[in-house]
C-alpha cells in the first residue's frame, strides 16, 4: 500500500516537471516570435 502511494507521487512530480518544462519552452518560443516580429516591423 505504501509503495503504491509512493509510485503515484513520483509519477505526479514527473508530470509536473514535464508541464513546467513545456510551459517554459512555449514562453521562450513566444518571446522569440514577438522579438522577430518587432525587428521586422
N, C-alpha and C positions, 0 to 999 in steps of 0.2 A: 504493500500500500504506500509506504513512504517513498520507495524507489520510483514508483509510478508518478507520484506527485512531483518529485524532483525532475523527472524526464519532461513533464509538461512545462515546468518552469523554464527549463533550458530551451525548449522549442520556442516559448513565448519571447524570451530575451533575444533569441536568434532572429525571429520575425521582426521585432522592434528594431534591431540593428540594420536589417535589410531595408526597413521602412525609412529610417533616418538616412541611410546611405543613398537610396533612390531620391529622397527629398532634396538632399544637398546637391546631388547631381543635377536634378531638374532645375534648381535655383541657379546653379552655375551656368547651365545651358541658357537659361532665360537672360542672365546678365550678359552673356556673350552675344546673344541675338540683339539685345537692346543697344549695347555699345556699338555693334556692327551697323545697326540702323542709324544711330546718332552720327556716326562717322560719315555714312553715305549721304545723309540729308544735308 
